Amino acid sequence: MKISVVGCGKVGSTVAYTALLKGLTDDIVLVDASCDKAKGEALDILQCRPFAPQANIRQGQLADTAGSDIIVVTAGIPRKADEPRVLLLSRNAALIGDIVRQAVHYSPNCILFMITNPLDVMTQLAFKASGLPRERVIGMGTVLDTSRYRASLARDFGADARDIDAYVIGEHGETMVPVKTGIHVRGIPLENWPGFSAKALDQVVNEVIAASGQVIALKGGTVFAPAVSACAVLEALVRDSHAVLPVCTYQEDLGVCLSLPTIVNRAGAKQVVALPTSGEEDRLFAKSVDNIRSYVKDLTEYL
């Protein structure tokens, strides 16, 4: 299994490191505009080998990604705490389009896994520029937001975060929709959980929507939760686990890439799984779709 990571900033390098610790690959190629940065990260990770699963880790150019099973794209300019993700569109679109076309040239059978923001729009750009089937162009989407949602629910309601079944859908951005309908803890409806409070649930929803900006303001960027969330998707792809994850894929009926609970296995992102939602959540989801559409129309010049 060969995984290449294009973009060796904090998230990209931590994705590679986490993938190594999880034993997801025996061959990792790191690519970055700064060859020294990529080489340094590769050496740092390589020096973990005496105490970690074994893998060949090296720095390279895009040509060295040839034959990759999965190409992770994290390259781009990160956002600041007070910036909406969509402001990164003009900065990152031309770069990502070029990377995607080269990556697919060298690895025509790969799965593209997008992490660059604005995530939904960059995933759509990758889908259009690559010519790959929709199931093989996957964005991390709201997997990260879902992780934050479950973590906050676990903290506030005294549960194990791994036992919570709850999802965030729609845009990985300001119009994301943390779904309150149908949340369960090991099969128990959240409203039946000891100490449940509708007000506390509303507070968690608001916190999750603002979570990224809060972390960026405090430490300059989000790193660990994005990397672990990304590796949850990589693990589903590598292990062929048929995990249900809210990844970002192209939804033909909507004409945009966005996140919905989806079965993920070795072939990529397969069937979308129906999620119970309220009328209000349906309205918010439609607003999220419209928001992504408004950004997608600006992609034409980059294709």
C-alpha angles and dihedrals in degrees: 000000000000119000121183123195116204109198119038101203121126095292098041095049092045091050089054092047093048092047088054093050090049091051092235097144143018094205126050126176119191119203127184139157085245106062090193091055092051092045092050093050091047091051092047092052093041090058089063091068099099088062102030142058111291121260139149107247124185146151118247150150125264089270088061090061089069113135095020117161091204129018115198114203115201098144118128145078114303120230128247124239095259096044126095111230092243092069086074092064098093092039097051108026100081091044094049094046091055093046092049094050092050093044093053091045090059096036109028092168097050132117111236113219113193125204101154115114139273075050103191094046093044090050090052090048090051091048093052096040096045101050088216123141114270093250091060097053108070132170123204085236117163095344085102093046090047090053090052091047094052092044092053093045090051092050096048098040100037099245138128107266090219090061096054120102107199134128143204113210139183123033124013087228145055095324096052115139118224100200113225095180116097100006110165137186107209089331095315114119109246091233088062093051116111111266095014115167126180089209091054090050091053090051091053091051092053091046093052093052090053097037099101095051091048094054092044090052092049102043107008099254147011113258121145101045093047092049095048091045090050090050090052086063093043090051092053089051096045098040094041086228101156089227118177107235131161095240124165115252137153111279106203095197090055099035094227142084114251141139128278130150104281136178107246122196140145091294092057132248107352130168123008112232118223113246123200110242137172126241090257091052090050089053092050091047091053088051089052091051091051091049092054091046090055090058097041092063087068092060098079096091092054097053 
